[in-house]
């Protein structure tokens, strides 16, 4: 057995698994082990965040951690090796691979334009290149333009190069005395000023000609600070003159404001935020949305909430207005089952569903997620309260499983907890309707022919107009309102 074969059998590599349904990447949130630590089969070694939830990953091997391939905060593609384990640490040092046959030394040849330089590793899809593994095409020298210094050209190309001492400048004849000109940018003769692409874009955005900018970076590179300095107004020159009576003050001309880079923050779009953005764009520009509104007197519902809190059957359960709104939504869907459907674009079919998976939009530290209660239409009020409380608690802890966020049919978003009257919610992809529950406020309301202070809220229902026409959507929303106005319909209709 060769040394390389023995090493392959000894070291086991653990790849990033697909911890959801078709997920392609995950971010490493935290490592629980370090190189040299002993691990056992089934031990959790790290926590990763997918586009749907945070998940702990167990290692399937016994041994000693040999190497962690990525640090915390790095997004890794599914199928990429993230950790290697030495399954036979008592075997001693790693056997070296057989060396190739000795050859006469030869001067290294310059790589072809499309050839990968020796000693570099292939870059995994989705990670970007490491500083030492970036491949660039060499710049072609234009006729009549002097070559850039090697170290400077390497820096602009994105990788290091051996330092080369600059050749001494050839002596030139001294020009005739002349007034000293204003400082100008030092740039290569007959070449464009040296600046990296982000700096060039900044100069273009600010309307600055790089040829007029004085570089302060190494080897004459123009930096962002140089561009900002060029954009700032020039100070007035000092002038020695006899004292004269000052003229009336004149307001200075307005100067365009220049925003410093240290007053902005850039955060990579990833994890839950990335998944939410992609889903909302896909939904908004795929399903034709219609939103309808209704204002409802929920005074009786709010009284029922207080009564249920004293009910022995609801002891220990969280009873709130959202619970009764969810129950009203489920009852209305049961009365109009055609609402509970999905549009299958690939097969050009409408899929009617005999189950209701009720999604609840939950704000978490990682962003908005929408887990759902499976078969919510079959739950009693105590069961619905129990599952709703567990769903919200798990979501806030960041422990919601990918399965809990898949397969939803309709959703409720409770914007009222933020004091918002209502909104125009966007459908969760693949779902037919979403109900926004606004803030409950004490307002003047005509009740039994008299204006009285009543507790009122506004509901907004967005639905997919391919599946639900205006009549069906209106009847659904009216039924939800009817249950909340007269909560006894929870019994008579449910």
C-alpha positions in Angstrom: 0.0 0.0 0.0 1.4 3.4 -0.9 1.8 6.2 1.6 -0.8 8.3 -0.1 -3.3 5.5 0.0 -2.7 4.9 3.7 -3.2 8.6 4.4 -6.5 8.6 2.4 -7.8 5.7 4.5 -6.6 7.3 7.8 -8.0 10.8 7.3 -11.7 11.1 6.9 -13.2 14.2 5.4 -16.7 15.5 6.4 -18.5 17.5 3.8 -21.2 20.2 4.3 -24.5 18.3 4.1 -27.8 19.4 2.6 -29.5 20.0 5.9 -32.7 21.3 4.3 -34.7 20.7 1.1 -32.4 21.5 -1.8 -30.3 24.1 0.0 -27.1 24.9 -1.7 -25.0 26.6 1.0 -24.7 27.3 4.7 -22.8 29.7 6.9 -20.5 28.3 9.7 -21.7 30.1 12.8 -19.6 28.4 15.5 -17.0 25.6 15.8 -17.3 23.5 19.0 -13.9 21.7 18.3 -10.4 22.7 17.3 -7.5 20.8 15.7 -6.2 18.2 18.2 -9.5 17.7 19.9 -10.8 14.1 20.2 -14.3 13.5 18.7 -16.7 10.6 18.7 -19.3 9.4 16.2 -22.4 11.6 16.6 -20.7 14.5 18.5 -21.8 18.0 17.4 -18.8 19.8 16.0 -20.3 23.0 14.6 -23.4 25.1 14.1 -24.3 26.3 10.7 -27.0 28.7 9.4 -28.8 27.8 6.3 -31.3 30.0 4.4 -33.9 28.7 6.7 -32.6 27.9 10.2 -29.6 27.3 12.4 -28.6 23.6 12.6 -26.0 21.7 14.6 -23.9 19.2 12.6 -22.6 15.9 14.2 -19.5 14.2 13.0 -19.9 10.6 11.8 -16.3 9.5 12.8 -14.2 8.7 15.8 -10.8 10.2 16.0 -8.8 13.5 16.4 -9.6 16.7 14.6 -6.9 17.2 12.0 -8.0 20.4 10.2 -10.8 22.9 10.1 -11.0 24.0 6.5 -13.1 27.2 7.1 -13.4 29.8 9.8 -16.5 31.0 11.5 -18.7 33.4 9.4 -17.7 31.8 6.1 -20.5 30.6 3.7 -19.7 27.2 2.3 -21.3 25.3 -0.6 -23.0 22.0 0.1 -20.7 19.1 -0.7 -17.5 21.0 0.3 -15.1 19.4 2.9 -15.3 21.5 6.1 -13.4 19.3 8.6 -11.0 16.3 8.4 -10.5 13.8 11.2 -7.5 11.5 11.9 -9.2 8.2 12.6 -5.9 6.5 13.6 -3.9 9.1 15.6 -1.8 6.3 17.3 -0.2 5.4 13.9 2.3 8.2 14.3 3.3 11.0 11.9 1.7 11.2 8.5 3.6 9.1 5.9 5.1 11.4 3.2 4.1 10.8 -0.3 6.6 9.3 -2.7 8.8 12.0 -4.2 9.0 12.3 -8.0 12.2 11.2 -9.8 15.0 13.8 -9.7 15.4 15.9 -12.7 18.0 18.5 -13.7 17.0 21.9 -12.5 15.6 24.2 -15.1 14.6 27.8 -15.1 10.8 28.1 -14.5 8.9 28.9 -17.6 6.3 31.7 -17.5 2.8 30.3 -17.4 0.5 30.5 -20.4 -2.4 32.9 -20.2 -4.9 30.1 -19.4 -2.5 28.0 -17.4 -2.9 27.7 -13.6 0.4 28.6 -11.8 2.0 25.7 -9.9 1.4 25.3 -6.2 -2.1 26.8 -6.3 -5.2 24.9 -5.4 -8.4 24.8 -7.4 -11.0 27.3 -6.2 -14.3 25.8 -5.0 -17.4 27.1 -6.6 -19.1 29.8 -4.5 -16.2 30.8 -2.2 -14.2 33.1 -4.3 -10.4 32.8 -4.6 -8.0 32.9 -1.7 -5.3 35.6 -1.9 -2.7 33.0 -2.8 -4.8 31.2 -5.4 -6.1 34.0 -7.6 -5.5 33.5 -11.3 -5.2 36.5 -13.6 -4.3 37.0 -17.2 -1.1 38.9 -17.5 -1.6 42.4 -18.9 -0.4 42.9 -22.5 2.1 45.6 -22.9 0.9 48.4 -25.2 3.5 49.7 -27.7 5.0 52.9 -26.6 3.8 52.6 -23.0 6.5 51.9 -20.4 5.9 48.8 -18.3 4.5 49.2 -14.7 6.9 48.3 -11.8 6.6 44.6 -11.0 5.5 45.1 -7.4 2.9 47.7 -8.4 1.5 45.7 -11.3 1.2 42.6 -9.0 -0.7 44.7 -6.4 -3.2 45.9 -9.0 -3.6 42.4 -10.3 -4.6 41.2 -6.7 -1.5 39.2 -5.7 2.0 39.7 -4.3 5.1 39.7 -6.4 8.8 39.8 -5.5 10.2 43.2 -4.8 12.4 44.6 -7.6 14.7 47.5 -7.0 13.8 50.4 -9.4 16.4 51.3 -12.0 18.1 54.6 -11.4 16.6 57.4 -13.4 18.7 58.7 -16.3 20.0 62.2 -15.8 18.3 64.9 -17.8 19.2 68.5 -18.7 18.0 71.0 -16.2 15.1 73.1 -17.6 15.2 76.9 -17.7 13.9 78.5 -14.4 10.2 78.9 -14.4 7.5 79.5 -11.8 6.8 76.4 -9.7 3.6 74.8 -11.0 0.8 73.4 -8.8 1.3 69.8 -7.7 -0.1 67.2 -10.1 -0.6 63.5 -10.0 2.5 61.4 -10.5 1.5 58.9 -13.2 3.5 56.8 -15.6 4.4 58.6 -18.8 1.9 58.1 -21.6 -0.1 55.8 -19.3 -3.3 56.3 -17.2 -3.1 57.0 -13.5 -2.6 54.1 -11.2 -5.7 53.2 -9.2 -7.7 50.1 -8.3 -11.2 49.6 -9.9 -13.2 50.7 -6.7 -11.2 53.9 -6.6 -11.8 54.5 -10.3 -15.5 54.1 -9.8 -15.5 56.4 -6.8 -13.7 59.1 -8.9 -16.2 58.6 -11.7 -19.1 59.0 -9.3 -17.7 62.2 -7.8 -16.8 63.6 -11.2 -13.0 63.6 -10.5 -10.4 63.3 -13.3 -7.8 60.9 -11.9 -5.1 62.7 -13.9 -5.6 65.7 -11.6 -5.3 63.7 -8.3 -2.1 63.7 -6.3 -1.4 60.0 -5.3 -0.1 59.2 -1.9 -0.2 55.4 -2.0 2.8 53.1 -2.5 4.4 53.2 -6.0 2.2 56.2 -6.9 -1.2 54.5 -6.5 -4.2 56.8 -6.1 -6.2 55.9 -2.9 -9.8 56.6 -1.9 -8.5 59.3 0.4 -6.7 61.0 -2.5 -10.0 61.1 -4.4 -11.9 62.5 -1.5 -9.2 65.1 -1.0 -9.4 66.1 -4.7 -13.2 66.5 -4.3 -12.9 68.8 -1.3 -12.8 72.5 -2.0 -9.3 73.9 -2.2 -8.3 76.4 0.5 -7.8 80.0 -0.4 -4.1 81.0 -0.9 -2.6 83.4 1.7 -2.1 86.9 0.3 0.0 89.7 1.9 -1.7 93.1 1.1 -2.2 96.5 2.8 -5.1 96.6 5.2 -8.3 97.7 3.5 -11.8 98.1 4.6 -13.6 94.7 4.4 -16.4 94.6 1.9 -19.9 93.3 2.8 -19.9 89.6 3.6 -20.9 87.4 0.6 -22.4 84.0 1.2 -20.1 81.3 -0.1 -21.2 79.1 -3.0 -22.7 75.7 -1.9 -20.2 72.9 -2.1 -21.3 69.3 -2.9 -21.3 67.1 0.2 -18.7 64.3 0.1 -19.7 61.2 2.1 -16.7 59.6 3.8 -16.4 55.8 3.6 -16.2 55.5 7.4 -19.8 56.7 7.6 -21.2 53.8 5.7 -21.5 50.1 6.6 -21.6 47.2 4.2 -23.0 43.8 5.3 -22.9 40.7 3.1 -26.4 39.5 2.1 -26.6 35.9 3.3 -28.5 33.4 5.4 -32.1 34.2 6.3 -31.9 37.7 4.8 -30.7 36.4 1.5 -33.4 33.7 1.4 -36.1 36.1 2.3 -35.1 38.6 -0.4 -35.0 36.0 -3.1 -38.4 34.6 -2.0 -40.1 38.0 -1.9 -38.7 39.0 -5.3 -39.8 35.7 -6.8 -43.3 35.9 -5.3 -43.9 39.6 -6.1 -43.0 39.2 -9.8 -44.6 35.8 -10.3 -48.0 35.8 -8.5 -50.4 38.6 -9.4 -51.2 40.0 -6.0 -54.5 41.5 -4.9 -55.0 43.0 -1.5 -58.3 43.8 0.2 -59.0 45.5 3.5 -61.7 45.4 6.1 -62.1 47.3 9.4 -63.7 45.2 12.2 -65.2 45.8 15.6 -63.3 43.2 17.7 -64.6 44.2 21.1 -66.3 40.9 21.8 -63.2 39.0 20.6 -61.1 40.9 23.1 -63.5 40.1 25.9 -63.4 36.4 24.9 -59.6 36.5 25.1 -59.9 37.6 28.8 -62.5 34.9 29.5 -60.3 32.2 28.0 -57.4 33.2 30.2 -59.5 32.1 33.1 -60.8 28.9 31.5 -59.4 25.7 33.2 -59.0 24.1 29.8 -56.6 26.9 28.7 -54.6 26.9 32.0 -50.9 27.3 31.3 -51.5 28.3 27.7 -50.7 31.6 26.0 -54.1 33.1 25.0 -53.9 36.3 22.9 -55.9 38.0 20.0 -53.6 36.3 17.4 -54.8 32.9 18.5 -58.4 33.8 17.8 -57.6 35.5 14.5 -55.8 32.3 13.5 -58.8 30.2 14.4 -61.1 32.6 12.5 -58.9 32.3 9.4 -58.9 28.5 9.6 -62.7 28.5 9.9 -63.1 30.8 6.9 -60.9 28.6 4.8 -62.9 25.6 5.8 -66.0 27.4 4.5 -64.2 28.3 1.2 -61.8 25.4 0.6 -60.9 26.5 -3.0 -58.8 29.2 -1.4 -56.4 26.6 -0.1 -54.6 25.8 -3.4 -51.3 26.3 -5.2 -50.3 27.2 -8.8 -48.1 24.6 -10.5 -46.5 26.5 -13.3 -44.5 23.6 -14.7 -47.5 21.4 -15.2 -50.0 24.2 -15.7 -52.2 22.8 -13.0 -54.0 24.1 -9.9 -53.3 21.9 -6.8 -56.2 22.0 -4.3 -55.1 20.9 -0.8 -57.2 19.1 1.8 -54.9 20.2 4.6 -54.0 23.6 6.0 -50.5 24.3 7.0 -50.8 27.7 8.7 -47.6 29.9 8.6 -46.9 32.5 11.3 -44.5 35.2 10.3 -41.9 35.5 13.1 -39.3 38.2 13.6 -36.1 36.8 14.9 -32.5 38.1 15.5 -31.5 36.5 12.1 -34.4 38.0 10.2 -38.0 37.2 9.3 -38.9 33.5 9.0 -42.3 31.8 8.4 -42.6 28.4 10.1 -46.0 26.7 9.8 -48.3 24.6 12.0 -48.9 21.3 10.1 -52.6 20.4 9.7 -53.7 23.4 11.7 -57.2 23.0 10.4 -57.7 19.9 12.5 -56.4 21.4 15.8 -58.6 22.3 18.8 -58.2 25.8 20.3 -55.9 24.4 23.1 -53.8 22.4 20.6 -53.5 25.5 18.4 -52.4 27.6 21.3 -49.8 25.0 22.3 -48.3 24.7 18.8 -48.4 28.5 18.2 -46.4 29.1 21.4 -43.8 26.4 20.6 -43.5 27.7 17.0 -42.8 31.3 18.2 -40.4 30.2 21.0 -38.4 27.9 18.7 -38.1 30.6 16.0 -36.8 33.3 18.4 -34.2 30.8 19.7 -33.1 30.2 16.1 -33.8 26.5 16.3 -36.6 26.2 13.7 -36.0 23.2 11.5 -36.1 23.5 7.7 -39.0 21.1 7.6 -41.1 23.4 9.8 -40.7 26.2 7.2 -41.6 24.0 4.2 -45.0 23.1 2.8 -47.0 26.1 4.1 -50.4 26.9 2.4 -51.5 30.2 4.0 -49.9 32.7 6.4 -50.7 35.2 9.1 -48.5 38.2 9.8 -49.2 40.1 13.0 -48.1 43.7 12.2 -50.3 45.0 15.0 -47.7 44.2 17.7 -45.6 47.0 16.2 -48.5 49.5 16.4 -49.1 49.3 12.7 -52.7 49.6 11.4 -52.2 47.2 8.5 -50.1 46.6 5.3 -50.0 45.0 1.9 -48.2 41.7 2.7 -46.4 39.7 0.0 -47.3 36.1 -0.4 -45.0 33.4 0.8 -43.9 31.5 -2.4 -46.2 28.6 -3.2 -49.0 29.8 -1.0 -52.4 31.2 -2.0 -53.1 33.9 0.7 -51.6 35.9 3.6 -53.6 37.8 6.2 -52.2 40.9 8.0 -53.6 41.5 11.4 -53.3 45.2 12.4 -53.2 46.9 15.8 -56.3 46.8 18.0 -57.2 50.4 19.0 -60.0 52.1 20.9 -62.0 54.1 18.4 -65.4 55.8 18.0 -67.8 53.2 16.4 -71.5 53.1 15.6 -72.8 50.3 17.8 -76.6 49.6 18.0 -77.3 53.0 16.5 -75.1 55.0 18.9 -71.5 56.2 18.6 -69.5 54.4 21.3 -65.8 53.7 22.0 -65.1 50.2 20.6 -62.0 48.1 20.1 -61.3 48.1 16.3 -58.7 46.6 14.0 -58.0 46.5 10.3 -57.4 43.2 8.4 -55.6 43.0 5.0 -55.8 39.9 2.8 -53.4 39.5 -0.1 -54.1 36.6 -2.4 -52.9 35.1 -5.7 -55.3 36.3 -8.4 -54.6 33.3 -10.6 -56.2 31.1 -7.9 -58.6 33.4 -6.1 -60.9 35.8 -7.9 -62.3 38.9 -6.3 -65.5 37.3 -5.2 -63.9 34.4 -3.4 -61.3 36.6 -1.8 -63.9 39.0 -0.6 -66.1 36.3 0.9 -63.1 34.8 2.7 -62.2 38.2 4.2 -65.8 38.9 5.2 -66.1 35.6 7.0 -62.9 36.2 9.0 -64.4 39.6 10.0 -67.7 38.0 10.9 -66.1 35.5 13.3 -64.1 38.2 15.0 -67.2 40.5 15.4 -69.3 37.6 16.7 -66.9 35.1 18.3 -69.7 32.6 19.0 -69.4 31.7 15.3 -66.2 29.9 16.4 -68.6 27.3 17.8 -71.5 27.5 15.2 -69.2 27.6 12.1 -66.2 25.6 13.5 
